[in-house]
Amino acid sequence: VKEAAIEERTKMADGGIVVIGVTVSSKKRQILSEPDIQMRGFIYMKNNEPLLNSIATMLNAALTNLLVNSEKKISIPEMSKKISDKISRFIVKNTDKEPMVFLEILDIDQLEKVDPR
């Protein structure tokens, strides 16, 4: 096992993990779904609605800024990196914990067309 994989697994064991998913349309420049936020080994979600709401609000504001309001087109991977870094800093600042943050932005306009047959 590579050293990087061991470091990632140690970080997940120590700080937990936050996985966030959201669906967008790059052609329409719209957010199509509310974010789905899942946490494991980090904090108990039911006791931390304010933190979840803050993360969702921050994500929606950042997506709106980068996807909708920005004149310069930014790639989905670059957008995901910028926003997940911002969310990571916010979580560390507000909880003194450092979970791994994974943000998956699903752009429906980039999905391959699937033949239903």
All heavy atoms as an XYZ file, in Angstrom:
919
protein
N       0.849     -1.178      0.000
C       0.000      0.000      0.000
C       0.891      1.236      0.000
O       1.846      1.327      0.770
C      -0.936      0.004      1.233
C      -1.819      1.228      1.219
C      -1.769     -1.254      1.265
N       0.561      2.182     -0.833
C       1.361      3.387     -0.938
C       1.193      4.260      0.301
O       0.173      4.227      0.987
C       0.965      4.173     -2.182
C       1.341      3.472     -3.463
C       1.045      4.331     -4.659
C       1.465      3.605     -5.924
N       1.254      4.399     -7.103
N       2.207      5.052      0.569
C       2.222      5.919      1.743
C       1.056      6.912      1.730
O       0.453      7.197      2.763
C       3.549      6.674      1.807
C       3.742      7.435      3.100
C       5.116      8.057      3.194
O       6.085      7.455      2.702
O       5.196      9.142      3.770
N       0.707      7.433      0.555
C      -0.394      8.389      0.450
C      -1.714      7.752      0.872
O      -2.540      8.389      1.549
C      -0.498      8.928     -0.972
N      -1.926      6.513      0.492
C      -3.159      5.812      0.870
C      -3.225      5.606      2.373
O      -4.292      5.765      2.991
C      -3.249      4.472      0.153
N      -2.092      5.280      2.974
C      -2.053      5.093      4.430
C      -2.344      6.413      5.137
O      -3.096      6.452      6.115
C      -0.689      4.507      4.861
C      -0.574      3.074      4.334
C      -0.528      4.555      6.373
C       0.777      2.448      4.526
N      -1.775      7.519      4.624
C      -2.031      8.835      5.216
C      -3.516      9.194      5.125
O      -4.091      9.709      6.086
C      -1.186      9.900      4.522
C       0.278      9.833      4.877
C       1.112     10.848      4.096
O       0.540     11.786      3.514
O       2.339     10.686      4.083
N      -4.144      8.942      3.974
C      -5.569      9.224      3.811
C      -6.412      8.397      4.778
O      -7.343      8.899      5.395
C      -6.016      8.949      2.374
C      -5.620     10.011      1.400
C      -6.138      9.739      0.002
O      -6.719      8.657     -0.251
O      -5.972     10.627     -0.854
N      -6.086      7.143      4.912
C      -6.847      6.269      5.812
C      -6.668      6.679      7.264
O      -7.620      6.627      8.050
C      -6.440      4.816      5.597
C      -6.899      4.309      4.252
C      -6.424      2.927      3.961
N      -6.785      2.575      2.587
C      -6.337      1.527      1.961
N      -5.506      0.694      2.547
N      -6.711      1.278      0.725
N      -5.474      7.118      7.626
C      -5.230      7.598      8.984
C      -6.032      8.867      9.241
O      -6.641      9.025     10.303
C      -3.722      7.869      9.200
O      -3.008      6.662      8.958
C      -3.449      8.355     10.601
N      -6.058      9.762      8.262
C      -6.832     11.003      8.405
C      -8.321     10.704      8.542
O      -9.009     11.312      9.363
C      -6.581     11.925      7.209
C      -7.231     13.283      7.363
C      -6.841     14.221      6.254
C      -7.505     15.570      6.452
N      -7.176     16.514      5.402
N      -8.826      9.753      7.764
C     -10.236      9.378      7.878
C     -10.533      8.765      9.240
O     -11.563      9.040      9.849
C     -10.635      8.389      6.770
C     -10.930      9.052      5.462
S     -11.710      7.946      4.270
C     -10.349      6.895      3.807
N      -9.623      7.941      9.740
C      -9.818      7.315     11.047
C      -9.798      8.347     12.162
O     -10.569      8.255     13.120
C      -8.748      6.256     11.289
N      -8.945      9.344     12.037
C      -8.830     10.377     13.067
C      -9.938     11.416     12.989
O     -10.496     11.811     14.015
C      -7.481     11.097     12.965
C      -6.314     10.207     13.334
O      -6.539      9.168     13.995
O      -5.181     10.544     12.955
N     -10.244     11.896     11.788
C     -11.164     13.026     11.651
C     -12.508     12.703     11.058
O     -13.420     13.521     11.095
N     -12.646     11.519     10.477
C     -13.911     11.170      9.833
C     -13.933     11.632      8.381
O     -12.924     12.034      7.809
N     -15.120     11.582      7.818
C     -15.280     11.918      6.405
C     -16.617     12.630      6.206
O     -17.609     12.314      6.865
C     -15.185     10.647      5.527
C     -15.221     10.990      4.046
C     -16.251      9.651      5.880
C     -14.867      9.832      3.142
N     -16.622     13.603      5.311
C     -17.834     14.313      4.918
C     -17.955     14.145      3.413
O     -17.039     14.501      2.669
C     -17.771     15.815      5.285
C     -19.018     16.540      4.803
C     -17.582     15.999      6.777
N     -19.077     13.584      2.965
C     -19.321     13.368      1.543
C     -20.536     14.197      1.155
O     -21.593     14.100      1.783
C     -19.567     11.880      1.223
C     -19.806     11.686     -0.265
C     -18.408     11.027      1.697
N     -20.359     15.023      0.135
C     -21.423     15.926     -0.299
C     -21.672     15.707     -1.782
O     -20.727     15.629     -2.571
C     -21.032     17.401     -0.064
C     -20.615     17.619      1.389
C     -22.172     18.332     -0.455
C     -19.931     18.932      1.648
N     -22.927     15.611     -2.155
C     -23.296     15.467     -3.558
C     -24.329     16.507     -3.945
O     -25.218     16.833     -3.148
N     -24.208     17.024     -5.144
C     -25.170     18.006     -5.659
C     -25.221     17.867     -7.180
O     -24.237     17.498     -7.811
C     -24.791     19.449     -5.226
C     -23.476     19.873     -5.838
C     -25.897     20.431     -5.517
N     -26.380     18.138     -7.758
C     -26.565     18.028     -9.201
C     -26.756     19.414     -9.807
O     -27.516     20.224     -9.279
C     -27.794     17.153     -9.529
O     -27.645     15.895     -8.868
C     -27.926     16.919    -11.023
N     -26.059     19.651    -10.924
C     -26.144     20.941    -11.606
C     -26.328     20.719    -13.101
O     -26.132     19.623    -13.611
C     -24.872     21.794    -11.368
C     -24.659     22.060     -9.898
C     -23.640     21.167    -11.996
N     -26.697     21.790    -13.781
C     -26.721     21.811    -15.246
C     -25.807     22.939    -15.687
O     -26.094     24.107    -15.446
C     -28.138     22.066    -15.765
O     -28.099     22.328    -17.158
N     -24.683     22.585    -16.321
C     -23.744     23.615    -16.762
C     -24.297     24.404    -17.949
O     -24.015     25.586    -18.094
C     -22.389     23.000    -17.112
O     -22.530     22.028    -18.125
N     -25.100     23.761    -18.771
C     -25.677     24.464    -19.921
C     -26.699     25.510    -19.477
O     -26.710     26.632    -19.970
C     -26.336     23.474    -20.884
C     -25.350     22.653    -21.670
C     -26.051     21.722    -22.630
C     -25.036     20.838    -23.339
N     -25.690     19.837    -24.184
N     -27.556     25.132    -18.545
C     -28.572     26.063    -18.037
C     -28.027     26.949    -16.917
O     -28.699     27.886    -16.500
C     -29.782     25.292    -17.517
C     -30.537     24.566    -18.598
C     -31.734     23.853    -18.003
C     -32.493     23.097    -19.078
N     -33.652     22.382    -18.518
N     -26.813     26.600    -16.434
C     -26.178     27.329    -15.336
C     -27.102     27.385    -14.122
O     -27.376     28.437    -13.572
C     -25.755     28.725    -15.790
C     -24.708     28.674    -16.898
C     -24.366     30.015    -17.451
N     -23.632     30.829    -16.510
C     -22.373     31.199    -16.654
N     -21.717     30.813    -17.713
N     -21.790     31.952    -15.763
N     -27.560     26.174    -13.730
C     -28.498     26.043    -12.618
C     -28.064     24.951    -11.662
O     -27.473     23.953    -12.077
C     -29.897     25.652    -13.118
C     -30.668     26.719    -13.808
C     -32.030     26.198    -14.208
O     -32.156     25.095    -14.740
N     -33.053     26.988    -13.959
N     -28.429     25.134    -10.396
C     -28.300     24.078     -9.395
C     -29.618     23.324     -9.431
O     -30.684     23.921     -9.288
C     -28.053     24.681     -7.997
C     -26.787     25.547     -8.015
C     -27.953     23.571     -6.959
C     -26.613     26.399     -6.773
N     -29.568     22.016     -9.633
C     -30.787     21.236     -9.823
C     -31.248     20.481     -8.583
O     -32.366     19.984     -8.556
C     -30.592     20.245    -10.980
C     -30.257     20.877    -12.330
C     -30.010     19.792    -13.371
C     -31.355     21.820    -12.781
N     -30.384     20.368     -7.571
C     -30.786     19.643     -6.371
C     -30.199     20.302     -5.132
O     -29.200     21.014     -5.218
C     -30.315     18.189     -6.437
O     -28.913     18.122     -6.265
N     -30.832     20.049     -4.028
C     -30.265     20.459     -2.754
C     -29.085     19.529     -2.468
O     -29.091     18.381     -2.887
C     -31.307     20.340     -1.636
C     -32.400     21.393     -1.724
C     -31.866     22.801     -1.559
O     -31.040     23.029     -0.656
O     -32.274     23.675     -2.341
N     -28.087     20.009     -1.755
C     -26.949     19.132     -1.459
C     -27.337     17.987     -0.530
O     -28.152     18.166      0.376
C     -25.938     20.055     -0.784
C     -26.664     21.289     -0.434
C     -27.905     21.353     -1.247
N     -26.770     16.826     -0.794
C     -26.918     15.659      0.084
C     -25.620     15.556      0.863
O     -24.562     15.350      0.269
C     -27.170     14.400     -0.728
C     -27.292     13.156      0.127
O     -27.652     13.284      1.321
O     -27.026     12.059     -0.381
N     -25.688     15.740      2.181
C     -24.496     15.747      3.021
C     -24.524     14.526      3.925
O     -25.476     14.326      4.676
C     -24.430     17.036      3.873
C     -24.478     18.275      2.969
C     -23.178     17.033      4.749
C     -24.648     19.579      3.711
N     -23.473     13.720      3.838
C     -23.333     12.527      4.674
C     -22.037     12.638      5.462
O     -21.024     13.073      4.916
C     -23.294     11.268      3.811
C     -24.530     11.057      2.961
C     -25.757     10.754      3.793
O     -25.687      9.993      4.745
N     -26.876     11.372      3.434
N     -22.094     12.260      6.728
C     -20.903     12.301      7.580
C     -20.724     10.957      8.255
O     -21.684     10.367      8.726
C     -21.043     13.392      8.643
C     -21.177     14.773      8.083
S     -21.356     15.983      9.394
C     -21.684     17.440      8.434
N     -19.478     10.506      8.311
C     -19.155      9.257      8.988
C     -17.912      9.488      9.843
O     -16.907     10.027      9.380
C     -18.864      8.134      7.992
C     -20.039      7.785      7.096
C     -21.186      7.154      7.880
N     -22.294      6.798      7.031
C     -23.356      7.551      6.806
N     -23.460      8.731      7.366
N     -24.325      7.130      6.028
N     -18.001      9.101     11.116
C     -16.859      9.203     12.015
C     -16.462     10.624     12.344
O     -15.360     10.869     12.809
N     -17.351     11.563     12.114
C     -17.038     12.967     12.326
C     -17.874     13.530     13.467
O     -17.385     13.772     14.549
C     -17.235     13.742     11.021
C     -17.154     15.232     11.140
C     -16.087     15.840     11.783
C     -18.131     16.031     10.607
C     -16.016     17.221     11.891
C     -18.068     17.399     10.706
C     -17.008     17.993     11.347
N     -19.146     13.744     13.222
C     -20.074     14.197     14.258
C     -21.409     13.508     14.027
O     -21.705     13.048     12.934
C     -20.289     15.735     14.253
C     -20.759     16.209     12.883
C     -19.050     16.460     14.721
C     -21.141     17.662     12.832
N     -22.229     13.463     15.070
C     -23.554     12.887     14.949
C     -24.451     13.915     14.269
O     -24.649     15.022     14.771
C     -24.085     12.505     16.329
C     -25.344     11.683     16.288
C     -25.393     10.475     15.606
C     -26.494     12.123     16.941
C     -26.550      9.715     15.563
C     -27.654     11.374     16.913
C     -27.677     10.175     16.226
O     -28.826      9.428     16.198
N     -24.980     13.570     13.112
C     -25.693     14.532     12.276
C     -26.928     15.124     12.935
O     -27.192     16.306     12.795
C     -26.068     13.891     10.932
C     -24.862     13.677     10.043
S     -25.228     12.904      8.474
C     -26.297     14.094      7.705
N     -27.690     14.318     13.664
C     -28.947     14.813     14.237
C     -28.720     15.919     15.261
O     -29.586     16.756     15.464
C     -29.734     13.664     14.854
C     -30.302     12.732     13.817
C     -31.179     11.673     14.427
C     -31.699     10.763     13.318
N     -32.580      9.732     13.797
N     -27.569     15.927     15.902
C     -27.278     16.952     16.897
C     -26.633     18.192     16.292
O     -26.345     19.134     17.018
C     -26.356     16.394     17.986
C     -27.010     15.300     18.781
O     -28.232     15.194     18.822
N     -26.207     14.461     19.404
N     -26.388     18.188     15.021
C     -25.652     19.283     14.403
C     -26.338     19.855     13.169
O     -25.698     20.127     12.164
C     -24.234     18.827     14.073
C     -23.398     18.723     15.318
O     -23.059     19.735     15.902
N     -23.125     17.509     15.746
N     -27.639     20.052     13.271
C     -28.391     20.657     12.166
C     -27.838     22.033     11.782
O     -27.733     22.336     10.601
C     -29.880     20.754     12.508
C     -30.596     19.420     12.481
C     -30.618     18.788     11.104
O     -30.804     19.496     10.098
O     -30.431     17.561     11.030
N     -27.446     22.889     12.761
C     -26.908     24.197     12.367
C     -25.649     24.079     11.494
O     -25.486     24.829     10.531
C     -26.592     24.883     13.699
C     -27.503     24.233     14.683
C     -27.620     22.804     14.212
N     -24.767     23.140     11.814
C     -23.559     22.944     11.012
C     -23.932     22.457      9.611
O     -23.403     22.964      8.613
C     -22.609     21.948     11.682
C     -21.325     21.647     10.917
C     -20.445     22.888     10.809
C     -20.566     20.504     11.567
N     -24.846     21.504      9.521
C     -25.283     20.996      8.216
C     -25.912     22.109      7.380
O     -25.633     22.228      6.180
C     -26.282     19.855      8.387
C     -25.722     18.556      8.948
C     -26.847     17.570      9.208
C     -24.716     17.958      7.999
N     -26.752     22.912      8.013
C     -27.400     24.020      7.299
C     -26.370     25.039      6.821
O     -26.482     25.564      5.713
C     -28.447     24.691      8.180
C     -29.640     23.797      8.429
O     -29.929     22.887      7.654
N     -30.328     24.028      9.526
N     -25.361     25.303      7.640
C     -24.309     26.246      7.249
C     -23.511     25.717      6.069
O     -23.180     26.471      5.142
C     -23.367     26.517      8.423
O     -24.043     27.176      9.459
N     -23.194     24.420      6.089
C     -22.454     23.811      4.976
C     -23.289     23.877      3.698
O     -22.785     24.231      2.628
C     -22.046     22.365      5.305
C     -20.991     22.355      6.418
C     -21.528     21.640      4.061
C     -20.691     20.975      6.977
N     -24.584     23.546      3.797
C     -25.460     23.582      2.617
C     -25.582     25.003      2.069
O     -25.519     25.217      0.852
C     -26.839     23.026      2.974
N     -25.726     25.982      2.959
C     -25.830     27.375      2.535
C     -24.544     27.834      1.857
O     -24.572     28.486      0.810
C     -26.145     28.280      3.747
O     -27.390     27.856      4.318
C     -26.238     29.736      3.353
N     -23.400     27.469      2.454
C     -22.112     27.834      1.883
C     -21.928     27.202      0.506
O     -21.469     27.858     -0.433
C     -20.995     27.377      2.815
C     -19.609     27.688      2.310
S     -18.334     27.042      3.398
C     -18.660     28.005      4.847
N     -22.300     25.932      0.379
C     -22.179     25.237     -0.899
C     -23.046     25.900     -1.960
O     -22.593     26.169     -3.077
C     -22.562     23.763     -0.744
C     -22.634     22.952     -2.033
C     -21.275     22.875     -2.716
C     -23.155     21.565     -1.764
N     -24.307     26.175     -1.625
C     -25.212     26.806     -2.592
C     -24.711     28.186     -3.008
O     -24.774     28.538     -4.191
C     -26.626     26.895     -2.022
C     -27.345     25.561     -2.070
O     -27.077     24.735     -2.933
N     -28.242     25.340     -1.140
N     -24.204     28.970     -2.058
C     -23.689     30.300     -2.384
C     -22.465     30.198     -3.292
O     -22.343     30.945     -4.276
C     -23.348     31.061     -1.105
N     -21.562     29.287     -2.984
C     -20.350     29.124     -3.795
C     -20.692     28.615     -5.192
O     -20.136     29.097     -6.191
C     -19.377     28.179     -3.100
N     -21.611     27.648     -5.273
C     -22.030     27.140     -6.591
C     -22.697     28.236     -7.412
O     -22.441     28.369     -8.610
C     -22.997     25.965     -6.431
C     -22.391     24.586     -6.317
C     -23.474     23.553     -6.019
C     -21.622     24.199     -7.551
N     -23.554     29.012     -6.776
C     -24.226     30.111     -7.469
C     -23.193     31.101     -7.983
O     -23.271     31.553     -9.130
C     -25.229     30.805     -6.531
O     -26.214     29.858     -6.134
C     -25.902     31.984     -7.222
N     -22.219     31.415     -7.150
C     -21.183     32.362     -7.543
C     -20.355     31.840     -8.716
O     -20.090     32.571     -9.665
C     -20.281     32.677     -6.346
C     -19.295     33.759     -6.643
O     -19.620     34.739     -7.301
N     -18.079     33.583     -6.182
N     -19.946     30.576     -8.657
C     -19.072     30.016     -9.699
C     -19.820     29.552    -10.946
O     -19.308     29.663    -12.056
C     -18.265     28.850     -9.138
C     -17.244     29.205     -8.059
C     -16.659     27.934     -7.451
C     -16.147     30.075     -8.627
N     -21.023     29.033    -10.772
C     -21.765     28.453    -11.896
C     -22.690     29.467    -12.560
O     -22.744     29.563    -13.776
C     -22.586     27.249    -11.404
C     -23.399     26.489    -12.432
C     -22.469     25.728    -13.365
C     -24.343     25.517    -11.746
N     -23.396     30.224    -11.754
C     -24.442     31.094    -12.283
C     -23.933     32.515    -12.543
O     -24.132     33.066    -13.613
C     -25.649     31.136    -11.310
C     -26.746     32.046    -11.827
C     -26.185     29.728    -11.079
N     -23.275     33.115    -11.557
C     -22.911     34.528    -11.644
C     -21.587     34.797    -12.344
O     -21.352     35.904    -12.798
C     -22.867     35.150    -10.246
C     -24.224     35.131     -9.576
O     -25.249     35.084    -10.230
N     -24.232     35.175     -8.258
N     -20.723     33.813    -12.408
C     -19.390     34.020    -12.973
C     -19.452     34.172    -14.488
O     -20.123     33.402    -15.171
C     -18.485     32.841    -12.612
O     -17.219     33.018    -13.185
N     -18.755     35.186    -14.985
C     -18.685     35.366    -16.435
C     -17.709     34.366    -17.053
O     -17.859     33.955    -18.185
C     -18.259     36.791    -16.766
C     -19.322     37.809    -16.394
C     -18.889     39.226    -16.694
O     -17.934     39.429    -17.474
O     -19.527     40.137    -16.158
N     -16.691     33.990    -16.273
C     -15.692     33.028    -16.744
C     -16.186     31.612    -16.436
O     -16.581     31.308    -15.318
C     -14.369     33.277    -16.020
C     -13.272     32.336    -16.407
C     -12.032     32.587    -15.564
C     -11.056     31.452    -15.765
N     -10.046     31.424    -14.715
N     -16.161     30.763    -17.447
C     -16.589     29.377    -17.239
C     -15.489     28.607    -16.515
O     -14.320     28.695    -16.876
C     -16.911     28.710    -18.573
C     -17.550     27.359    -18.395
C     -18.109     26.832    -19.681
C     -18.748     25.497    -19.402
N     -19.479     24.983    -20.516
N     -15.878     27.867    -15.496
C     -14.934     27.097    -14.691
C     -15.325     25.620    -14.797
O     -16.511     25.289    -14.844
C     -14.933     27.591    -13.232
C     -13.929     26.849    -12.386
C     -16.289     27.550    -12.625
C     -13.714     27.451    -11.010
N     -14.340     24.749    -14.848
C     -14.624     23.322    -14.995
C     -15.226     22.770    -13.701
O     -14.977     23.298    -12.610
C     -13.354     22.551    -15.353
O     -12.490     22.481    -14.239
N     -15.966     21.700    -13.823
C     -16.590     21.065    -12.660
C     -15.534     20.569    -11.669
O     -15.659     20.816    -10.470
C     -17.552     19.939    -13.098
C     -18.735     20.518    -13.876
C     -18.032     19.127    -11.901
C     -19.662     21.432    -13.097
N     -14.453     19.898    -12.114
C     -13.434     19.474    -11.142
C     -12.786     20.650    -10.399
O     -12.540     20.576     -9.201
C     -12.406     18.722    -11.995
C     -13.170     18.260    -13.182
C     -14.189     19.334    -13.447
N     -12.520     21.737    -11.109
C     -11.932     22.921    -10.472
C     -12.915     23.544     -9.477
O     -12.543     23.944     -8.375
C     -11.542     23.939    -11.549
C     -10.784     25.128    -11.016
C     -10.381     26.104    -12.123
O     -10.555     25.796    -13.323
O      -9.904     27.190    -11.770
N     -14.184     23.591     -9.863
C     -15.228     24.114     -8.994
C     -15.330     23.260     -7.728
O     -15.410     23.777     -6.608
C     -16.568     24.087     -9.769
C     -17.669     24.882     -9.171
S     -19.194     24.795    -10.169
C     -18.643     25.305    -11.778
N     -15.308     21.954     -7.900
C     -15.401     21.028     -6.782
C     -14.245     21.208     -5.820
O     -14.428     21.232     -4.592
C     -15.445     19.590     -7.311
O     -15.544     18.681     -6.255
N     -13.044     21.367     -6.345
C     -11.851     21.552     -5.512
C     -11.937     22.846     -4.707
O     -11.686     22.860     -3.500
C     -10.607     21.545     -6.408
C      -9.307     21.878     -5.716
C      -8.782     20.700     -4.932
C      -7.391     20.991     -4.407
N      -7.299     20.952     -2.971
N     -12.297     23.937     -5.363
C     -12.395     25.229     -4.678
C     -13.420     25.183     -3.549
O     -13.169     25.653     -2.442
C     -12.786     26.339     -5.667
C     -11.678     26.794     -6.551
C     -12.126     27.952     -7.412
C     -10.966     28.451     -8.242
N     -11.174     29.789     -8.756
N     -14.578     24.610     -3.841
C     -15.652     24.597     -2.845
C     -15.330     23.638     -1.706
O     -15.556     23.960     -0.538
C     -17.003     24.260     -3.508
C     -17.382     25.369     -4.505
C     -18.088     24.103     -2.453
C     -18.583     25.054     -5.362
N     -14.790     22.457     -2.004
C     -14.472     21.511     -0.929
C     -13.373     22.059     -0.018
O     -13.418     21.859      1.200
C     -14.105     20.135     -1.472
O     -12.962     20.185     -2.266
N     -12.416     22.798     -0.582
C     -11.386     23.433      0.251
C     -12.009     24.472      1.185
O     -11.651     24.564      2.360
C     -10.309     24.091     -0.614
C      -9.392     23.096     -1.301
O      -9.422     21.898     -0.933
O      -8.652     23.514     -2.214
N     -12.940     25.247      0.658
C     -13.621     26.268      1.460
C     -14.428     25.616      2.588
O     -14.405     26.069      3.734
C     -14.535     27.097      0.556
C     -15.219     28.236      1.239
C     -16.015     29.072      0.251
C     -16.616     30.276      0.939
N     -17.275     31.180      0.003
N     -15.129     24.540      2.269
C     -15.920     23.831      3.276
C     -15.004     23.210      4.331
O     -15.303     23.253      5.524
C     -16.832     22.781      2.611
C     -17.940     23.489      1.819
C     -17.436     21.836      3.651
C     -18.769     22.585      0.943
N     -13.874     22.652      3.905
C     -12.907     22.078      4.853
C     -12.437     23.123      5.854
O     -12.394     22.868      7.062
C     -11.687     21.532      4.119
O     -11.959     20.296      3.556
N     -12.064     24.293      5.352
C     -11.600     25.364      6.249
C     -12.710     25.771      7.221
O     -12.455     25.994      8.404
C     -11.120     26.566      5.437
C      -9.798     26.319      4.722
C      -9.225     27.591      4.114
N     -10.130     28.261      3.182
C     -10.210     27.990      1.883
N      -9.438     27.045      1.355
N     -11.044     28.647      1.114
N     -13.926     25.846      6.734
C     -15.060     26.209      7.579
C     -15.275     25.175      8.690
O     -15.481     25.528      9.854
C     -16.329     26.328      6.721
C     -17.577     26.548      7.506
C     -17.891     27.796      8.002
C     -18.441     25.494      7.764
C     -19.052     28.003      8.739
C     -19.594     25.685      8.493
C     -19.905     26.940      8.985
N     -15.211     23.908      8.345
C     -15.417     22.833      9.329
C     -14.324     22.869     10.392
O     -14.613     22.779     11.584
C     -15.487     21.457      8.637
C     -16.791     21.338      7.845
C     -15.381     20.329      9.657
C     -16.879     20.101      6.969
N     -13.078     23.009      9.972
C     -11.964     23.057     10.931
C     -12.136     24.241     11.872
O     -11.982     24.116     13.092
C     -10.604     23.128     10.196
C      -9.475     23.431     11.168
C     -10.336     21.820      9.464
N     -12.487     25.387     11.315
C     -12.652     26.602     12.122
C     -13.772     26.459     13.142
O     -13.668     26.935     14.272
C     -12.931     27.791     11.206
C     -13.105     29.106     11.920
C     -13.378     30.222     10.937
C     -13.637     31.527     11.671
N     -14.015     32.593     10.753
N     -14.855     25.785     12.775
C     -16.036     25.716     13.638
C     -16.110     24.485     14.533
O     -16.935     24.450     15.443
C     -17.307     25.818     12.795
C     -17.508     27.217     12.280
O     -17.950     28.089     13.007
N     -17.144     27.455     11.029
N     -15.292     23.463     14.254
C     -15.385     22.242     15.050
C     -14.057     21.791     15.645
O     -14.038     20.889     16.473
C     -15.934     21.070     14.206
O     -14.987     20.736     13.197
C     -17.282     21.399     13.598
N     -12.958     22.367     15.213
C     -11.611     21.934     15.619
C     -11.337     20.488     15.224
O     -10.471     19.841     15.797
C     -11.374     22.123     17.121
C     -11.294     23.591     17.496
O     -10.800     24.376     16.665
O     -11.718     23.945     18.605
N     -12.078     19.970     14.267
C     -11.838     18.640     13.715
C     -11.537     18.795     12.235
O     -11.949     19.755     11.610
C     -13.061     17.736     13.914
C     -13.349     17.465     15.374
C     -14.499     16.501     15.519
C     -14.756     16.241     16.993
N     -15.780     15.237     17.191
N     -10.809     17.820     11.701
C     -10.392     17.922     10.304
C     -10.774     16.668      9.522
O      -9.926     15.824      9.218
C      -8.888     18.161     10.233
C      -8.421     18.587      8.880
C      -6.949     18.989      8.867
O      -6.346     19.118      9.938
O      -6.425     19.155      7.754
N     -12.056     16.548      9.167
C     -12.450     15.379      8.369
C     -12.020     15.554      6.912
O     -11.761     16.672      6.465
C     -13.975     15.397      8.477
C     -14.301     16.846      8.618
C     -13.183     17.423      9.449
N     -11.963     14.453      6.195
C     -11.751     14.530      4.754
C     -13.074     14.952      4.139
O     -14.132     14.445      4.515
C     -11.311     13.187      4.195
C      -9.941     12.778      4.671
S      -9.334     11.304      3.841
C      -8.939     11.977      2.236
N     -13.030     15.894      3.225
C     -14.245     16.392      2.576
C     -14.190     16.008      1.104
O     -13.245     16.360      0.395
C     -14.380     17.924      2.725
C     -15.589     18.435      1.963
C     -14.478     18.310      4.202
N     -15.211     15.276      0.664
C     -15.347     14.898     -0.739
C     -16.621     15.544     -1.273
O     -17.704     15.323     -0.727
C     -15.447     13.379     -0.905
C     -14.182     12.668     -0.560
C     -14.034     12.053      0.673
C     -13.129     12.600     -1.466
C     -12.871     11.393      1.007
C     -11.961     11.937     -1.143
C     -11.825     11.333      0.096
N     -16.480     16.341     -2.315
C     -17.627     16.990     -2.948
C     -17.756     16.449     -4.361
O     -16.818     16.536     -5.162
C     -17.439     18.510     -2.973
C     -18.450     19.305     -3.799
C     -19.873     19.088     -3.279
C     -18.088     20.777     -3.789
N     -18.904     15.887     -4.663
C     -19.184     15.376     -6.005
C     -20.253     16.274     -6.626
O     -21.388     16.308     -6.153
C     -19.662     13.932     -5.950
C     -19.957     13.330     -7.298
C     -18.726     13.211     -8.189
O     -17.625     12.991     -7.685
O     -18.887     13.334     -9.419
N     -19.850     16.998     -7.669
C     -20.793     17.833     -8.416
C     -21.130     17.066     -9.679
O     -20.267     16.852    -10.539
C     -20.191     19.209     -8.753
C     -19.803     19.944     -7.471
C     -21.185     20.022     -9.581
C     -19.053     21.246     -7.704
N     -22.366     16.633     -9.787
C     -22.810     15.864    -10.945
C     -23.431     16.826    -11.952
O     -24.451     17.450    -11.668
C     -23.829     14.807    -10.519
C     -24.410     13.956    -11.636
C     -23.313     13.120    -12.289
C     -25.509     13.072    -11.109
N     -22.795     16.968    -13.090
C     -23.294     17.832    -14.162
C     -24.075     16.958    -15.141
O     -23.491     16.161    -15.860
C     -22.128     18.523    -14.864
C     -22.581     19.490    -15.943
O     -23.798     19.629    -16.172
O     -21.697     20.109    -16.561
N     -25.394     17.125    -15.147
C     -26.212     16.257    -16.004
C     -25.950     16.481    -17.483
O     -26.224     15.612    -18.296
C     -27.725     16.400    -15.715
C     -28.206     17.803    -16.002
C     -28.053     15.987    -14.297
C     -29.703     17.891    -16.166
N     -25.394     17.623    -17.830
C     -25.097     17.904    -19.232
C     -23.837     17.187    -19.714
O     -23.576     17.121    -20.904
C     -24.946     19.415    -19.439
C     -26.217     20.155    -19.075
O     -27.319     19.649    -19.398
O     -26.123     21.220    -18.444
N     -23.054     16.668    -18.774
C     -21.828     15.962    -19.134
C     -21.991     14.445    -19.108
O     -21.047     13.726    -19.404
C     -20.694     16.372    -18.190
C     -20.360     17.839    -18.237
C     -19.920     18.298    -19.616
O     -19.151     17.625    -20.286
N     -20.410     19.444    -20.043
N     -23.155     13.976    -18.703
C     -23.392     12.536    -18.664
C     -23.488     11.987    -20.080
O     -24.052     12.627    -20.966
C     -24.678     12.216    -17.899
C     -24.707     12.602    -16.433
C     -26.082     12.296    -15.850
C     -23.644     11.858    -15.671
N     -22.946     10.822    -20.264
C     -23.064     10.192    -21.576
C     -24.493      9.754    -21.784
O     -25.170      9.286    -20.867
C     -22.126      8.981    -21.660
C     -20.671      9.354    -21.655
C     -19.784      8.136    -21.834
O     -20.203      7.171    -22.493
O     -18.681      8.182    -21.298
N     -24.939      9.897    -22.987
C     -26.293      9.452    -23.314
C     -26.334      7.940    -23.293
O     -25.515      7.280    -23.918
C     -26.723      9.975    -24.695
C     -26.661     11.469    -24.843
C     -27.641     12.157    -23.923
C     -27.557     13.655    -24.132
N     -27.904     14.414    -22.990
N     -27.277      7.397    -22.544
C     -27.403      5.958    -22.425
C     -28.565      5.500    -23.280
O     -29.664      6.044    -23.214
C     -27.648      5.550    -20.955
C     -27.837      4.061    -20.835
C     -26.497      6.038    -20.091
N     -28.309      4.508    -24.114
C     -29.353      3.950    -24.948
C     -30.258      3.085    -24.072
O     -29.799      2.113    -23.476
C     -28.726      3.104    -26.060
C     -29.740      2.646    -27.075
O     -30.947      2.906    -26.907
O     -29.334      2.026    -28.078
N     -31.557      3.410    -23.957
C     -32.440      2.687    -23.048
C     -32.754      1.262    -23.486
O     -33.389      0.520    -22.773
C     -33.712      3.545    -23.042
C     -33.685      4.295    -24.329
C     -32.236      4.491    -24.662
N     -32.301      0.831    -24.673
C     -32.609     -0.510    -25.148
C     -31.846     -1.495    -24.399
O     -31.172     -2.017    -23.920
C     -32.322     -0.644    -26.630
C     -33.322      0.145    -27.437
C     -33.092     -0.046    -28.906
N     -32.214      1.082    -29.329
C     -31.425      1.040    -30.361
N     -31.331     -0.022    -31.098
N     -30.703      2.074    -30.695
